[in-house]
C-alpha cells in the first residue's frame, strides 16, 4: 500500500469515527459544545439548496464554499476521503462482496446511467428554487445521520423508539447492501452531493495521470476503482473520488495523481443528455407546487404540527431543513420526532415536537445549537425562556380536556400539570373547589386552568398527565411565536 | 497538447488553470451573493398614508332618495373627486361586502353608492379602480348577491373577491401586527373606504373604521377580544383618502349580518369625509346611537385620529 492510499484510509476511518462519535455524544447529552454539525455545514449541496430555496445563505453554511473551492483543486476528495456514507459503502463492499477479479473489472467500468445523479441534482435544485428543499432525502450526510440516529440508535441499550425509524434504517441498509452488487452504487448513480461535487471536480487541477509509455494495459487499475472513472481509458475527473486505489494497483508505476496531470484522453463533456437535464429541472420546478397542493399543503390545518423552539416560520423552515435528524438525536427528552404525515409530503422527515413522548425542556436550546442550516435558529436559554425581559419563545398552547381531567370530571385530586408547569408565573393555575362525591361527602379539589397568555407550549403538562393514552391536557401549535397568523390571543 | 512524458503544454495548462479559477470564482460569487441576504419571506412593506396632504379633516352629508345623487352632491361639496384623485392614480374602493345578503337587507354597502364612487374616480382620471373586500361568507355569493359585482364592473372597476385576492405581509403594529393585508391595498395610490352603517353585537356599531377588518384575513377574528382598541388601532394603520358612509339603508339590530327586513330602516343619506372618526360618529347617529357611548370612537379620538362630535358634519339637506 502506498503512503497516499494509507493516508486516505486513515482519513476515512477518522471522519467516520468522528461522525459516529459526535452522534453518540449528542445522544448521550454531552454538554460540551463539540462542532456537532460541522460535517453537515461543509455540505455544498445543502448550502446551494438552502440558498436556492430560502434566497439566502445561512452564515453557518458559508464554510461549504471552502469545500467547493477545494474540490476545484483536488477533485471529489470529499467522496473518497471524508464522506461517512461513502466509507460505510466501501466497507460494506469489502465485507459483503465475493466478487472474482474478472467480475471486479467488469463492475468497475463506467456506465452511462451513472449520470442519473446529475438529473436528480437538477430536479432537486429545480424544486428548491420554488421553495421546496428535498435534497436532504438523498444527501449522503442526511442519509447516514438519519439512518444511524433514527434507525440504529433506537435499537441500542437505552435507545428511544423513533416512529418511522425503520424507513431511515431501510434506506441506509439498502445503500450498503447495494454495494455488494456494485461498489458505491449510491455514490456513482444517485448521490446529489456527489453530482454537485462532480460538476466542480471536472475542473480539478489535480487528477489521475497515466503515462502511456509505461502502461502495459493490465487493467489492474480498474480492479479497485471506487468511482468507475476509467483511469485506464477515457478518465472522468468528475467521477473520480480520489481513492488512489489505481495508483496503488499499477504494477508499472504508470499511474499517478498529479497537479495538472493529463490523461491521454479525457471526455470533454459528462455525457449528459441536455434534454433530460432540462426535463429533470423543469420536473423539479413542477413538483414543488404539486407537493404543496396535493401533499397536504403548508396551509392545511395541522394542530399537531408543533415545531421545535426557535424554528423559523413554516415556509422558510421547509426551505432550510435538510432532514438530517441531528435535532432529533440532540433532544434530551425525545420530544423531537421525524414528521411522517403532520407536515405533508413536502415536510416528510422534518422535526416535530411530540409532547406525549417528551416535553420540550424549558431552558434547553440544544436543537437550535446543532441545526446546520438555521431551520431551527440558535437561541440563548435566556431568550427562549423570556428571562431576558422579552416574550418567551412559544411553540404552542396547552388545552385542557375537562372531560378527561381527574379533578374536573372524576372528583379525584391531581395537580401534576400545574406542578410541572415551568413558566414564571405558571401558565397553569389551580382553582380550589369543594365538590360533593357520590356518597354525599365533600371533597376538596384543585381544578387546573390554563392562562394561555403565559403558556409556551412546552408540553410537560401533556407529557406527565396521569391520564393514560390521550392526556387530559394537550398542546397544539396555535400561539407559536414563529407564525403571527397562527395565534389565538390578541396580545399587547 | 500533451507535452513531454505525459505532462502538458503550457497553453493547455493555462487553459485548465483558467477554467478552475473561473469555477472557483463562480463558487465565490454564489457564496457572497447569497450570504447574509434577507430571505425572501422576510420583507414586509409599509402601508402608505393615502390622505391628500394638507387636506382639512371634515365631513359632508347629503340626503335624498337617489343614493348616487347623494354621493355626487357630498363629493362636490368637498371640492369634487378631482381634488382627491389625480390622473393615473390607482384607487382601491373598499366597500363592506361581508355577507351573502341582498341590498334590501342592508348588511353590505349599497351597490349604487359603490358604482357612483367608481364612476367619479374614473371621471377624475384614475388609471385603475379596484373594488375588493375579504367577505365572511363565500366571496362569490357575497359579491354577486350584494349587487356590487355587477354595479362596480358596470361602472368600470376591477372587482376582486377573496378568491382572487392575494394576501401579503405588511408592516403592521399593535393588535394587527404580523397579519397580512390584501395586495391591492399596497398597490393603490388612493383608497376610498365605503362602509355601510350597521348595528354590531360587540362594538354596537360598525361603520368605517371597523370596515378595515375587510383588508385583513387570517387572524382578524382575534381582534374582537378588545374590539374598541383594535378598531382604533386599525384606523391609525389605514388612513384613507376619503371615507364614504352609506346610510341608504341601515341595519338597526342583529348586526352585522342581519337578515330580517324588520331590522332595516331607510335613512336615504350618505356622508363623505376626510375625518374617519367624524364619519363614524355620523354613522352612529343614523343608527340612533350617541357617539359618546361608543368606546371605539372615544379611543380613536384619544389617539388624535379625528373628532367624534357629529354636529361638525355639514348637512346639505334633502333633495
Interface residues (C-beta under 8 A of the other chain):
Chain A: X44 X47 X48 X51 X54 X55 X56 X57 X59 X62 X65 X68 X69 X72 X73 X131 X200 X203 X204 X205 X209 X210 X211 X212 X213 X260 X261 X262 X264 X313 X315 X316 X319 X484 X485 X487 X488 X489 X490 X491
Chain B: X1 X2 X5 X6 X7 X8 X12 X13 X16 X17 X19 X20 X22 X23 X24 X27 X28 X30 X31 X34 X35 X36 X37 X38 X39 X40 X41 X175 X177 X178 X179 X180 X218 X219 X222 X223 X225 X226 X230
